[in-house]
Amino acid sequence: MPENEKDGAAVRFPPPLVPLLALVLGIVVHGWVFPLAFPVAGVVRFGLAALLVAAGVALLAAAFGLFKSTGQDPAPWETTPQVISTGIYRFTRNPMYVSMGLLQAGVGVAIANAWVVLLVPATWFVIYRIAIRHEEAYLEGKFGAAYTDYKQSVRRWL
């Protein structure tokens, strides 16, 4: 690799900003364009919201823990010295991105804003376009068959 070329995925926009922007968009659409309340109320709604947020936090914590234990930086544009395929990464190749969607959905449910929840697939699509496809290309180029074998055995999302 040339000296002036950085070893990392060609991700130029921080993926965590995508669900934050979707949250803002959902709030704006709900408040000023077309209100769309989440159809569940009271204790059930808050219980569902808590479940989604807890699942999102658990996934995020599990993924960050593995990054920390292997000495890696979770920023996708940083160097990846090894493919993590243990722990939560045995079930999903993108637990941090799945967690972002779960957290977005949990907040949407908690504030009774169906737009925020409905925007979760759009959030994941945008994250795929701006991050995942670049990360996968980088990892395939760097690790070859080790990464393609991992990709074939573990789903991208769940």
BELHURA-V442881 format. One record per helix or strand of 3 or more residues. SS is the DSSP state (hx for helix, st for strand). FROM is the first residue (numbers start at 1). TO is the last residue. Records with the same first field share a line. If there is no record, write none. Layout:
SS = FROM-TO ; FROM-TO
This chain:
hx = 16-33 ; 42-69 ; 87-90 ; 95-110 ; 114-118 ; 120-143 ; 145-153
